[in-house]
Amino acid sequence: MISDIRVGQGFDIHRFGDEEGRALILGGVKFPGERSLIGHSDADVPAHAITDALLSALQLGDLGERFPDTDPQWAGANSIEMLRAVASEVVSLGWTIRNASVAIVCEQPKIAPARQEMQQNLGAACAAPVTVTGRRAEGLGAIGRVEGIACWATVVVTR
């Protein structure tokens, strides 16, 4: 039956900041020497986008509803753990996460050297294959001016 397959889309974006002692984290990978992203949690855009896509697939709200930036308990939170919690909920509702595809759009850092590690971290958190791709904005818009990083994710879940 068609109702046994769901597709969810997620999006996240964070701007760069210069907060001392804060690391840039993408897909659970730290990027030493890179500018960090501003966010209430650790601002891990790929983890946020997949989490948002899972919530979307099952009509469970969105990232901001589930982990509001007005709630102090999420300050500095590990986004991989947030993803793991939502993925666990998806499974507990009788669904299987089949795969996730993530497109990270940024001018820096380079995604390719950390792609495998990001795929492993994100895949382990949601117990499903995750594909990570990196794209540049080719100098266009805020992302092209290196003001931040955006990410789009798509997930497929089945019952």
Stockholm file with secondary structure:
# STOCKHOLM 1.0

chainA/1-159         MISDIRVGQGFDIHRFGDEEGRALILGGVKFPGERSLIGHSDADVPAHAITDALLSALQLGDLGERFPDTDPQWAGANSIEMLRAVASEVVSLGWTIRNASVAIVCEQPKIAPARQEMQQNLGAACAAPVTVTGRRAEGLGAIGRVEGIACWATVVVTR
#=GR chainA/1-159 SS CGGGEEEEEEEEEEEEECCTTCCEEETTEEETTSCEECCSSCCCHHHHHHHHHHHHHTTCCCHHHHSCTTCGGGTTCCHHHHHHHHHHHHHHTTCEEEEEEEEEECSSSCSGGGHHHHHHHHHHHHTSCEEEEEECCTTCHHHHTTSEEEEEEEEEEEC
#=GC SS_cons         CGGGEEEEEEEEEEEEECCTTCCEEETTEEETTSCEECCSSCCCHHHHHHHHHHHHHTTCCCHHHHSCTTCGGGTTCCHHHHHHHHHHHHHHTTCEEEEEEEEEECSSSCSGGGHHHHHHHHHHHHTSCEEEEEECCTTCHHHHTTSEEEEEEEEEEEC
//
